[in-house]
Amino acid sequence: MTYSSHHSTNGVFPRQICFTLTLGILAGFSISLMILNATSLSRKEMFLGPPPARYSDIHDHKALDDIPPLKKEILLHTHDHDNETLAASLYREVRILCWVLTGPQNHDIRAKHVKATWGRRCNRLIFMSSKEDPALPAVALDVKEGRENLWAKTKAAFRYVYENHFDEADWFLKADDDTYIVMENLRYMLQPYNTSQPLYFGCKFKPYVKQGYMSGGAGYALSKEAVRRFALKGLKDQSGVLCRTDGGGAEDVEMGKCMENLGVLAGDSRDSLGRGRFFPFVPEHHLIPGHMSDDFWYKKYIYYPVSEGMGCCSDSAVSFHYVSPSQMYVMEYLLYHLRPYGIDRKIEPLENIHTEKKP
């Protein structure tokens, strides 16, 4: 009798413990699900982690406009002991006027950061806007703002440059206020060429124009003779045979058609290894393998074969596009301040900088 009672008691307590434990697990799981829903995490994310992040580099103007503007000034400094003798010589020998497309809405959030970074290495820097701003300086062109008016604005800008600053430079660079230019590399690339020849260089695309045309966003540089022909023939042609007379059309395509009709050669800006120097996107877009699918428009447009990875880009690259103001200062730091200790790069000899230049 005693044995039977003891056996019955031992059987009840394990069942109660199991029931309580099961109830606790269910309650805990229910609470976890409530928290999960409250934090907007999926069950898959809870157990497997979040999905891989998309590439964060910028591919269009909308994404660039969504970036908050810089609110604090970034102070820059110089290195007094850097050997800039060769760069200084090129600065004097290869004079470049830089004119930058901008608008009143971007004077403070983009243009001033161009001026603070790469723009200060131009022999002359002018911003083309629809509102005057002496602080930049920005010229007020009589052209309405908007991407549909870029061709009209480009024509007005080159007309202004020819009429007011033609004798101040040998080459004339057009860039956007989200383009970053390595001016020393641009001078290095241009120095062998004779600026009295009709030439222009940039990131060459192949559709629409037989000899190709240069991407507007990556920037393009016209020789003195190319600007002279554009101003005296192209802009004065009212028939539309040489250059489109209205302000419509894609700026870079229309410039390409106009240059071809004026006998201006679309030059090859690649280095001796066939690597590109002008790029229409930020560095990540070109450096990371698989970033661009095979049917991506850039691969269809680019004039020369394109490589991915470190082979994509020349060691003397000139330009990148869709560069945010903050990224411009990152570029400044990486290019002009960061130095791996104990590594000194070999400087390639210049080709005939003080002799007759090739056509």
LUMPABA-724170 format. One record per residue: residue in three letters; x, y, z of N, C-alpha, C in turn. Coordinates in steps of 0.1 Angstrom, whole numbers, plus 5000, padded with zeros to 4 digits. Layout:
N
R   aa  n_px  n_py  n_pz  ca_px  ca_py  ca_pz  c_px  c_py  c_pz
R  ALA     X     Y     Z      X      Y      Z     X     Y     Z
...
This chain:
359
R   aa  n_px  n_py  n_pz  ca_px  ca_py  ca_pz  c_px  c_py  c_pz
R  MET  5008  4988  5000   5000   5000   5000  5009  5013  5000
R  THR  5019  5012  5009   5028   5024   5009  5035  5025  4996
R  TYR  5040  5014  4991   5047   5014   4978  5039  5019  4967
R  SER  5026  5016  4966   5017   5020   4956  5016  5036  4956
R  SER  5014  5041  4968   5012   5055   4970  5025  5063  4966
R  HIS  5036  5058  4969   5049   5064   4966  5051  5064  4951
R  HIS  5048  5054  4944   5050   5052   4930  5041  5062  4922
R  SER  5028  5064  4928   5019   5073   4921  5024  5088  4922
R  THR  5030  5091  4933   5035   5105   4935  5046  5108  4926
R  ASN  5055  5099  4924   5067   5101   4915  5062  5102  4901
R  GLY  5051  5097  4897   5046   5098   4883  5040  5111  4880
R  VAL  5034  5117  4890   5027   5130   4888  5037  5141  4886
R  PHE  5047  5142  4894   5056   5153   4893  5064  5154  4880
R  PRO  5069  5144  4874   5075   5145   4861  5066  5150  4850
R  ARG  5053  5146  4851   5043   5150   4841  5041  5165  4843
R  GLN  5040  5170  4855   5038   5184   4858  5050  5193  4853
R  ILE  5062  5187  4855   5074   5194   4851  5075  5195  4836
R  CYS  5071  5184  4829   5071   5184   4814  5061  5194  4809
R  PHE  5049  5194  4815   5039   5203   4811  5043  5218  4813
R  THR  5049  5221  4824   5053   5235   4827  5064  5239  4818
R  LEU  5074  5230  4815   5085   5233   4806  5080  5235  4792
R  THR  5070  5227  4787   5065   5229   4774  5057  5242  4773
R  LEU  5049  5245  4783   5042   5257   4783  5051  5269  4783
R  GLY  5062  5269  4790   5072   5279   4790  5079  5281  4777
R  ILE  5082  5270  4770   5088   5271   4757  5079  5277  4747
R  LEU  5066  5273  4747   5056   5279   4738  5054  5294  4740
R  ALA  5054  5297  4753   5052   5311   4757  5064  5320  4752
R  GLY  5076  5314  4754   5088   5321   4750  5088  5323  4735
R  PHE  5085  5312  4727   5085   5313   4713  5075  5323  4708
R  SER  5063  5324  4714   5053   5333   4710  5057  5347  4712
R  ILE  5064  5350  4724   5069   5363   4727  5080  5367  4717
R  SER  5088  5357  4713   5099   5360   4703  5093  5364  4690
R  LEU  5082  5357  4686   5076   5360   4673  5070  5375  4674
R  MET  5064  5378  4685   5059   5392   4687  5070  5402  4685
R  ILE  5081  5399  4692   5093   5409   4691  5098  5409  4676
R  LEU  5098  5398  4670   5103   5397   4656  5095  5405  4647
R  ASN  5081  5404  4648   5072   5412   4640  5074  5427  4643
R  ALA  5076  5430  4656   5077   5444   4660  5089  5451  4654
R  THR  5100  5443  4653   5112   5449   4647  5113  5447  4632
R  SER  5103  5442  4626   5102   5441   4611  5113  5432  4606
R  LEU  5117  5422  4613   5127   5412   4609  5119  5399  4604
R  SER  5123  5393  4594   5117   5381   4589  5123  5369  4597
R  ARG  5115  5358  4597   5121   5346   4604  5134  5342  4597
R  LYS  5135  5343  4584   5147   5339   4577  5159  5348  4581
R  GLU  5156  5361  4583   5167   5370   4587  5171  5367  4602
R  MET  5161  5363  4610   5164   5360   4624  5174  5349  4625
R  PHE  5173  5338  4617   5181   5327   4619  5193  5326  4609
R  LEU  5191  5333  4597   5202   5332   4588  5209  5345  4586
R  GLY  5205  5355  4593   5211   5368   4592  5205  5376  4580
R  PRO  5208  5389  4579   5202   5398   4569  5207  5394  4555
R  PRO  5199  5397  4545   5204   5395   4531  5216  5403  4528
R  PRO  5224  5399  4518   5236   5407   4515  5232  5421  4510
R  ALA  5240  5431  4515   5237   5445   4511  5240  5447  4497
R  ARG  5232  5456  4491   5234   5459   4477  5246  5469  4476
R  TYR  5252  5469  4464   5264   5478   4463  5259  5493  4466
R  SER  5268  5499  4474   5265   5513   4479  5269  5524  4470
R  ASP  5277  5521  4459   5282   5532   4451  5270  5537  4442
R  ILE  5273  5550  4438   5262   5557   4431  5263  5556  4416
R  HIS  5251  5554  4410   5251   5551   4396  5243  5562  4388
R  ASP  5236  5571  4395   5228   5581   4388  5226  5593  4397
R  HIS  5221  5604  4390   5220   5616   4397  5209  5616  4409
R  LYS  5199  5608  4407   5189   5607   4418  5195  5602  4431
R  ALA  5203  5591  4430   5210   5586   4441  5220  5596  4448
R  LEU  5226  5604  4439   5235   5614   4444  5227  5625  4451
R  ASP  5216  5629  4446   5208   5639   4452  5202  5635  4466
R  ASP  5201  5622  4468   5195   5617   4481  5206  5617  4492
R  ILE  5218  5620  4489   5229   5620   4499  5228  5634  4507
R  PRO  5227  5634  4520   5227   5646   4528  5239  5655  4525
R  PRO  5237  5668  4524   5249   5677   4521  5258  5677  4533
R  LEU  5271  5680  4530   5281   5682   4541  5278  5694  4549
R  LYS  5277  5694  4562   5274   5705   4570  5286  5712  4577
R  LYS  5297  5705  4577   5309   5711   4583  5320  5712  4573
R  GLU  5328  5722  4574   5339   5724   4565  5350  5714  4568
R  ILE  5356  5709  4558   5367   5700   4559  5380  5707  4556
R  LEU  5389  5708  4566   5401   5715   4564  5412  5706  4557
R  LEU  5418  5712  4547   5429   5705   4540  5442  5711  4544
R  HIS  5452  5703  4542   5466   5707   4545  5475  5703  4534
R  THR  5487  5709  4533   5497   5705   4523  5509  5699  4530
R  HIS  5517  5692  4522   5529   5686   4526  5541  5694  4521
R  ASP  5548  5701  4530   5558   5710   4526  5570  5703  4520
R  HIS  5572  5690  4523   5584   5683   4518  5581  5674  4506
R  ASP  5569  5674  4501   5567   5667   4489  5575  5673  4477
R  ASN  5579  5664  4468   5586   5668   4456  5576  5670  4445
R  GLU  5572  5682  4442   5562   5685   4432  5568  5692  4420
R  THR  5581  5690  4418   5588   5697   4407  5583  5694  4394
R  LEU  5581  5681  4391   5576   5677   4378  5561  5681  4376
R  ALA  5553  5680  4387   5539   5684   4386  5538  5699  4383
R  ALA  5547  5707  4390   5547   5721   4388  5551  5725  4374
R  SER  5561  5717  4368   5565   5719   4355  5554  5717  4345
R  LEU  5547  5706  4347   5535   5703   4338  5524  5713  4340
R  TYR  5522  5719  4352   5512   5729   4354  5515  5741  4345
R  ARG  5528  5744  4344   5532   5756   4335  5531  5752  4320
R  GLU  5535  5740  4317   5536   5736   4303  5523  5732  4296
R  VAL  5514  5726  4304   5501   5721   4299  5490  5728  4307
R  ARG  5487  5740  4301   5477   5748   4308  5463  5744  4305
R  ILE  5455  5741  4316   5442   5736   4314  5431  5745  4321
R  LEU  5422  5750  4313   5410   5757   4318  5400  5746  4321
R  CYS  5395  5746  4333   5384   5737   4337  5371  5745  4338
R  TRP  5361  5741  4331   5348   5747   4333  5338  5736  4337
R  VAL  5331  5738  4348   5323   5728   4355  5308  5732  4354
R  LEU  5300  5722  4348   5285   5724   4348  5280  5723  4362
R  THR  5272  5733  4366   5265   5733   4379  5252  5741  4378
R  GLY  5246  5743  4389   5233   5751   4389  5232  5758  4403
R  PRO  5224  5768  4404   5223   5775   4417  5220  5766  4429
R  GLN  5212  5755  4426   5209   5746   4437  5221  5738  4442
R  ASN  5232  5738  4434   5244   5730   4437  5256  5738  4441
R  HIS  5255  5751  4441   5266   5760   4444  5272  5756  4457
R  ASP  5264  5755  4468   5269   5753   4481  5271  5738  4484
R  ILE  5263  5729  4478   5264   5715   4482  5273  5707  4473
R  ARG  5277  5712  4461   5286   5704   4453  5297  5713  4448
R  ALA  5294  5724  4441   5304   5732   4434  5316  5736  4444
R  LYS  5312  5741  4455   5323   5746   4464  5332  5735  4469
R  HIS  5328  5722  4468   5337   5711   4472  5346  5707  4460
R  VAL  5341  5709  4448   5350   5708   4436  5361  5718  4437
R  LYS  5357  5731  4441   5367   5741   4442  5377  5738  4453
R  ALA  5373  5732  4464   5382   5729   4475  5391  5717  4473
R  THR  5387  5709  4463   5395   5697   4461  5402  5698  4447
R  TRP  5398  5690  4437   5406   5689   4425  5406  5702  4417
R  GLY  5396  5710  4419   5395   5723   4411  5406  5732  4413
R  ARG  5412  5732  4425   5423   5741   4428  5436  5738  4420
R  ARG  5436  5727  4413   5448   5723   4405  5446  5727  4390
R  CYS  5435  5733  4387   5433   5738   4373  5441  5751  4372
R  ASN  5445  5754  4360   5451   5767   4357  5441  5778  4358
R  ARG  5429  5774  4354   5417   5784   4355  5405  5775  4358
R  LEU  5397  5779  4368   5385   5772   4371  5373  5781  4370
R  ILE  5363  5777  4363   5351   5785   4361  5339  5775  4362
R  PHE  5329  5780  4369   5316   5772   4371  5306  5778  4362
R  MET  5299  5770  4354   5288   5775   4345  5275  5772  4351
R  SER  5267  5783  4354   5255   5781   4360  5245  5791  4354
R  SER  5233  5792  4359   5223   5802   4355  5223  5814  4365
R  LYS  5231  5814  4375   5232   5824   4385  5246  5828  4388
R  GLU  5249  5840  4388   5263   5844   4391  5266  5842  4406
R  ASP  5279  5838  4408   5283   5836   4422  5298  5839  4422
R  PRO  5302  5851  4426   5316   5855   4426  5325  5846  4435
R  ALA  5320  5840  4445   5327   5832   4454  5333  5819  4448
R  LEU  5327  5814  4437   5331   5802   4431  5343  5803  4422
R  PRO  5343  5811  4411   5333   5819   4406  5323  5812  4396
R  ALA  5311  5816  4396   5301   5810   4387  5296  5821  4377
R  VAL  5295  5817  4365   5290   5826   4354  5275  5823  4352
R  ALA  5267  5834  4350   5253   5833   4348  5251  5832  4333
R  LEU  5249  5820  4328   5246   5818   4314  5231  5820  4311
R  ASP  5227  5825  4300   5213   5827   4297  5207  5815  4292
R  VAL  5207  5804  4300   5201   5791   4297  5193  5786  4309
R  LYS  5182  5781  4306   5174   5775   4317  5180  5762  4323
R  GLU  5179  5760  4336   5184   5748   4342  5176  5736  4338
R  GLY  5182  5724  4340   5175   5711   4336  5183  5703  4327
R  ARG  5182  5690  4328   5190   5681   4320  5186  5682  4305
R  GLU  5174  5687  4302   5170   5688   4288  5176  5700  4282
R  ASN  5183  5708  4290   5190   5720   4284  5205  5719  4285
R  LEU  5211  5707  4287   5225   5706   4289  5233  5709  4276
R  TRP  5227  5706  4264   5234   5709   4252  5235  5724  4250
R  ALA  5224  5731  4253   5223   5745   4251  5233  5751  4261
R  LYS  5234  5746  4273   5243   5752   4283  5258  5749  4279
R  THR  5260  5738  4274   5274   5734   4269  5279  5744  4258
R  LYS  5270  5746  4249   5273   5756   4238  5276  5770  4243
R  ALA  5267  5774  4252   5269   5787   4258  5282  5788  4266
R  ALA  5285  5777  4273   5297   5777   4281  5310  5778  4273
R  PHE  5310  5771  4262   5322   5771   4253  5323  5785  4246
R  ARG  5311  5791  4243   5311   5804   4237  5317  5814  4246
R  TYR  5313  5813  4259   5319   5822   4269  5334  5821  4271
R  VAL  5338  5808  4272   5352   5805   4273  5360  5811  4262
R  TYR  5355  5808  4250   5363   5813   4238  5364  5828  4238
R  GLU  5353  5835  4241   5353   5850   4240  5360  5856  4252
R  ASN  5362  5849  4263   5368   5856   4275  5381  5850  4280
R  HIS  5384  5837  4277   5395   5831   4283  5403  5822  4273
R  PHE  5402  5824  4260   5408   5815   4251  5423  5815  4251
R  ASP  5429  5827  4254   5444   5828   4254  5450  5823  4267
R  GLU  5442  5819  4277   5447   5816   4290  5450  5801  4292
R  ALA  5447  5793  4282   5449   5778   4283  5452  5772  4270
R  ASP  5457  5760  4270   5460   5752   4259  5450  5741  4257
R  TRP  5444  5736  4268   5433   5726   4267  5422  5731  4276
R  PHE  5410  5727  4272   5397   5731   4278  5389  5719  4283
R  LEU  5388  5717  4296   5382   5706   4302  5367  5709  4306
R  LYS  5358  5701  4301   5344   5702   4306  5342  5691  4316
R  ALA  5336  5694  4328   5333   5684   4338  5320  5687  4345
R  ASP  5314  5678  4352   5302   5681   4360  5306  5683  4374
R  ASP  5297  5688  4382   5300   5691   4396  5300  5678  4405
R  ASP  5298  5667  4399   5300   5654   4406  5311  5645  4399
R  THR  5320  5652  4391   5331   5645   4385  5343  5648  4393
R  TYR  5352  5638  4395   5365   5641   4402  5376  5639  4391
R  ILE  5385  5649  4390   5395   5648   4381  5409  5648  4388
R  VAL  5418  5639  4383   5432   5640   4388  5440  5648  4378
R  MET  5441  5661  4381   5447   5670   4371  5461  5667  4367
R  GLU  5469  5662  4376   5483   5658   4373  5483  5647  4362
R  ASN  5474  5638  4363   5474   5627   4353  5468  5631  4340
R  LEU  5459  5641  4340   5454   5646   4328  5465  5654  4320
R  ARG  5473  5662  4328   5484   5669   4321  5494  5659  4316
R  TYR  5497  5648  4323   5506   5638   4319  5501  5631  4306
R  MET  5488  5629  4305   5483   5623   4293  5483  5632  4281
R  LEU  5480  5645  4283   5479   5654   4272  5492  5660  4268
R  GLN  5503  5660  4276   5515   5667   4273  5522  5663  4260
R  PRO  5521  5650  4255   5527   5647   4242  5520  5653  4230
R  TYR  5508  5658  4231   5500   5662   4220  5501  5676  4216
R  ASN  5500  5679  4204   5501   5693   4199  5487  5699  4200
R  THR  5486  5710  4208   5473   5716   4210  5468  5724  4198
R  SER  5476  5726  4188   5472   5732   4176  5465  5722  4166
R  GLN  5464  5710  4170   5457   5700   4163  5443  5698  4168
R  PRO  5433  5695  4160   5419   5694   4165  5417  5680  4171
R  LEU  5418  5680  4185   5417   5668   4192  5407  5669  4204
R  TYR  5401  5658  4208   5395   5658   4221  5395  5644  4227
R  PHE  5396  5644  4241   5398   5631   4248  5388  5630  4259
R  GLY  5384  5617  4262   5375   5614   4273  5373  5599  4273
R  CYS  5361  5595  4279   5357   5581   4279  5349  5579  4266
R  LYS  5355  5571  4257   5349   5570   4244  5338  5560  4243
R  PHE  5326  5564  4239   5315   5555   4236  5313  5553  4221
R  LYS  5307  5542  4216   5307   5539   4202  5294  5541  4194
R  PRO  5282  5541  4201   5270   5543   4192  5269  5558  4188
R  TYR  5260  5559  4178   5255   5572   4173  5265  5580  4165
R  VAL  5278  5579  4168   5288   5587   4161  5299  5577  4155
R  LYS  5302  5579  4143   5311   5569   4136  5325  5568  4143
R  GLN  5331  5579  4147   5344   5579   4154  5343  5577  4169
R  GLY  5330  5576  4174   5328   5576   4188  5326  5590  4194
R  TYR  5321  5590  4206   5319   5603   4213  5323  5601  4228
R  MET  5325  5612  4235   5330   5611   4248  5318  5613  4259
R  SER  5319  5605  4269   5309   5605   4279  5309  5619  4286
R  GLY  5297  5625  4288   5297   5638   4294  5300  5638  4309
R  GLY  5296  5628  4316   5298   5627   4330  5313  5625  4334
R  ALA  5320  5617  4326   5334   5614   4328  5343  5626  4325
R  GLY  5337  5636  4318   5345   5648   4314  5352  5646  4301
R  TYR  5355  5657  4294   5363   5656   4282  5371  5668  4280
R  ALA  5382  5667  4274   5392   5678   4272  5393  5681  4257
R  LEU  5391  5694  4253   5393   5698   4239  5406  5706  4238
R  SER  5413  5704  4227   5425   5711   4224  5421  5726  4220
R  LYS  5431  5734  4219   5428   5748   4216  5422  5749  4202
R  GLU  5427  5741  4193   5422   5742   4179  5407  5736  4179
R  ALA  5404  5726  4187   5391   5721   4187  5381  5731  4192
R  VAL  5385  5739  4202   5376   5749   4207  5374  5760  4197
R  ARG  5385  5764  4190   5384   5774   4180  5375  5770  4169
R  ARG  5375  5758  4164   5366   5753   4154  5352  5753  4159
R  PHE  5350  5749  4171   5337   5748   4177  5330  5762  4178
R  ALA  5339  5772  4182   5333   5785   4184  5331  5793  4171
R  LEU  5340  5791  4162   5340   5799   4150  5332  5793  4138
R  LYS  5331  5779  4139   5323   5772   4128  5311  5766  4134
R  GLY  5313  5757  4144   5301   5750   4149  5290  5758  4155
R  LEU  5294  5768  4163   5283   5776   4170  5277  5786  4161
R  LYS  5284  5789  4150   5279   5799   4140  5271  5793  4129
R  ASP  5272  5780  4128   5264   5773   4117  5250  5773  4121
R  GLN  5242  5779  4112   5227   5780   4115  5219  5769  4107
R  SER  5226  5762  4099   5220   5752   4090  5217  5739  4098
R  GLY  5224  5736  4109   5223   5724   4116  5231  5712  4110
R  VAL  5238  5715  4099   5246   5705   4093  5258  5701  4101
R  LEU  5265  5711  4107   5277   5708   4115  5273  5704  4130
R  CYS  5265  5713  4136   5262   5711   4150  5247  5714  4152
R  ARG  5240  5707  4161   5226   5709   4163  5224  5723  4168
R  THR  5214  5730  4162   5212   5744   4165  5204  5747  4177
R  ASP  5194  5738  4181   5186   5740   4192  5193  5734  4205
R  GLY  5186  5735  4216   5192   5731   4229  5189  5717  4233
R  GLY  5181  5709  4224   5177   5696   4228  5188  5686  4225
R  GLY  5185  5673  4228   5194   5662   4225  5203  5660  4237
R  ALA  5210  5648  4237   5220   5645   4247  5232  5653  4245
R  GLU  5237  5660  4255   5248   5669   4254  5261  5662  4248
R  ASP  5264  5650  4254   5277   5644   4249  5276  5638  4235
R  VAL  5264  5633  4232   5262   5628   4218  5262  5639  4208
R  GLU  5256  5650  4211   5255   5661   4202  5269  5667  4200
R  MET  5277  5668  4211   5291   5672   4210  5299  5663  4202
R  GLY  5297  5650  4203   5304   5640   4195  5301  5642  4180
R  LYS  5288  5644  4177   5285   5646   4163  5291  5659  4157
R  CYS  5291  5669  4165   5296   5682   4161  5311  5681  4159
R  MET  5318  5675  4169   5333   5674   4167  5336  5666  4155
R  GLU  5329  5655  4152   5332   5647   4140  5330  5656  4127
R  ASN  5319  5663  4127   5316   5672   4115  5326  5683  4113
R  LEU  5332  5687  4125   5342   5698   4124  5356  5693  4122
R  GLY  5358  5680  4120   5371   5674   4118  5379  5673  4130
R  VAL  5373  5672  4142   5380   5671   4154  5381  5656  4158
R  LEU  5393  5651  4159   5396   5637   4162  5392  5633  4176
R  ALA  5384  5622  4177   5381   5616   4190  5393  5607  4194
R  GLY  5402  5612  4203   5414   5605   4206  5412  5593  4215
R  ASP  5423  5586  4216   5423   5574   4225  5430  5577  4238
R  SER  5423  5578  4249   5428   5582   4261  5434  5571  4270
R  ARG  5434  5558  4265   5439   5547   4272  5455  5548  4274
R  ASP  5460  5541  4284   5474   5541   4286  5481  5531  4277
R  SER  5494  5529  4279   5501   5520   4270  5497  5505  4272
R  LEU  5491  5502  4283   5486   5488   4285  5471  5486  4281
R  GLY  5465  5496  4275   5452   5495   4271  5441  5497  4282
R  ARG  5446  5503  4293   5436   5505   4304  5430  5519  4303
R  GLY  5418  5520  4307   5411   5533   4306  5415  5543  4316
R  ARG  5413  5556  4313   5417   5567   4322  5404  5575  4326
R  PHE  5394  5576  4317   5382   5583   4321  5371  5574  4323
R  PHE  5364  5576  4334   5353   5566   4339  5340  5573  4342
R  PRO  5329  5568  4337   5316   5574   4340  5310  5571  4353
R  PHE  5316  5562  4361   5311   5559   4374  5322  5560  4385
R  VAL  5318  5558  4397   5327   5558   4408  5337  5546  4407
R  PRO  5348  5546  4414   5358   5535   4412  5353  5521  4415
R  GLU  5344  5519  4425   5339   5506   4428  5332  5499  4417
R  HIS  5325  5507  4409   5317   5502   4398  5326  5495  4388
R  HIS  5338  5500  4386   5347   5495   4376  5357  5484  4382
R  LEU  5360  5486  4395   5370   5477   4401  5364  5463  4405
R  ILE  5352  5463  4409   5347   5450   4415  5342  5441  4404
R  PRO  5348  5429  4403   5343   5420   4392  5329  5416  4395
R  GLY  5321  5415  4384   5307   5411   4385  5297  5422  4389
R  HIS  5303  5434  4391   5294   5445   4395  5285  5449  4383
R  MET  5290  5448  4371   5282   5451   4359  5279  5439  4352
R  SER  5266  5436  4350   5262   5425   4342  5266  5426  4327
R  ASP  5266  5415  4320   5271   5415   4306  5261  5424  4297
R  ASP  5249  5425  4301   5239   5433   4293  5238  5447  4298
R  PHE  5246  5451  4308   5246   5465   4313  5250  5475  4302
R  TRP  5243  5486  4301   5245   5495   4290  5259  5499  4288
R  TYR  5267  5501  4298   5281   5506   4297  5289  5496  4289
R  LYS  5287  5483  4291   5295   5474   4283  5291  5474  4268
R  LYS  5279  5478  4265   5275   5479   4251  5280  5492  4245
R  TYR  5281  5502  4253   5285   5515   4248  5300  5517  4246
R  ILE  5308  5512  4255   5322   5515   4256  5329  5511  4243
R  TYR  5338  5520  4238   5344   5518   4225  5354  5507  4225
R  TYR  5362  5506  4236   5373   5496   4236  5369  5485  4246
R  PRO  5376  5473  4244   5373   5462   4254  5375  5466  4268
R  VAL  5366  5462  4277   5366   5466   4291  5370  5454  4299
R  SER  5378  5457  4309   5383   5446   4319  5377  5450  4333
R  GLU  5376  5440  4341   5371   5442   4355  5382  5438  4364
R  GLY  5381  5443  4377   5391   5441   4386  5402  5452  4385
R  MET  5414  5449  4391   5424   5460   4390  5429  5463  4376
R  GLY  5426  5454  4367   5430   5456   4353  5421  5466  4346
R  CYS  5411  5471  4352   5401   5480   4346  5407  5493  4343
R  CYS  5415  5497  4352   5418   5512   4353  5433  5514  4353
R  SER  5437  5525  4346   5451   5529   4345  5456  5534  4358
R  ASP  5469  5532  4361   5476   5537   4372  5476  5553  4371
R  SER  5474  5558  4359   5473   5572   4357  5459  5576  4353
R  ALA  5449  5570  4360   5435   5574   4357  5433  5589  4359
R  VAL  5423  5594  4351   5421   5608   4351  5408  5612  4358
R  SER  5397  5605  4356   5384   5609   4361  5375  5598  4365
R  PHE  5366  5602  4375   5355   5593   4379  5342  5602  4380
R  HIS  5330  5596  4379   5318   5603   4379  5309  5598  4390
R  TYR  5298  5606  4393   5289   5604   4404  5296  5604  4417
R  VAL  5306  5612  4419   5314   5613   4431  5307  5623  4440
R  SER  5303  5619  4452   5296   5627   4461  5307  5637  4468
R  PRO  5302  5648  4473   5311   5657   4480  5320  5651  4490
R  SER  5314  5642  4499   5322   5636   4509  5333  5626  4503
R  GLN  5329  5620  4492   5338   5611   4485  5350  5618  4478
R  MET  5347  5631  4475   5358   5639   4469  5369  5641  4479
R  TYR  5366  5643  4492   5376   5645   4502  5383  5631  4505
R  VAL  5375  5620  4504   5382   5607   4505  5392  5605  4494
R  MET  5389  5609  4482   5398   5608   4471  5410  5617  4473
R  GLU  5408  5629  4478   5419   5638   4481  5429  5632  4491
R  TYR  5423  5625  4502   5432   5619   4512  5440  5608  4506
R  LEU  5433  5599  4498   5439   5587   4493  5450  5590  4483
R  LEU  5447  5601  4475   5456   5605   4464  5468  5613  4468
R  TYR  5465  5623  4477   5475   5633   4480  5481  5633  4495
R  HIS  5475  5624  4503   5480   5624   4517  5485  5610  4522
R  LEU  5477  5600  4519   5481   5586   4523  5494  5582  4516
R  ARG  5504  5577  4523   5516   5572   4517  5520  5559  4524
R  PRO  5521  5548  4517   5527   5536   4523  5542  5538  4526
R  TYR  5546  5537  4539   5559   5539   4543  5569  5530  4536
R  GLY  5580  5536  4530   5590   5528   4524  5588  5525  4510
R  ILE  5577  5529  4504   5574   5527   4490  5575  5540  4482
R  ASP  5583  5540  4472   5585   5552   4463  5582  5548  4449
R  ARG  5572  5553  4443   5569   5550   4429  5578  5555  4419
R  LYS  5581  5547  4409   5589   5552   4398  5581  5562  4390
R  ILE  5588  5572  4386   5581   5583   4378  5585  5580  4363
R  GLU  5575  5578  4355   5577   5576   4341  5582  5588  4334
R  PRO  5592  5587  4325   5597   5599   4318  5586  5605  4309
R  LEU  5586  5618  4308   5577   5625   4300  5582  5625  4285
R  GLU  5572  5625  4276   5576   5624   4262  5577  5638  4256
R  ASN  5589  5642  4254   5592   5654   4246  5584  5666  4251
R  ILE  5584  5668  4264   5577   5679   4270  5583  5693  4265
R  HIS  5596  5693  4263   5602   5706   4259  5606  5706  4244
R  THR  5601  5696  4236   5604   5695   4222  5591  5695  4214
R  GLU  5592  5693  4201   5580   5693   4193  5570  5682  4197
R  LYS  5558  5685  4198   5548   5675   4203  5542  5668  4191
R  LYS  5537  5655  4193   5532   5648   4183  5518  5653  4179
R  PRO  5513  5651  4167   5500   5656   4162  5489  5647  4169
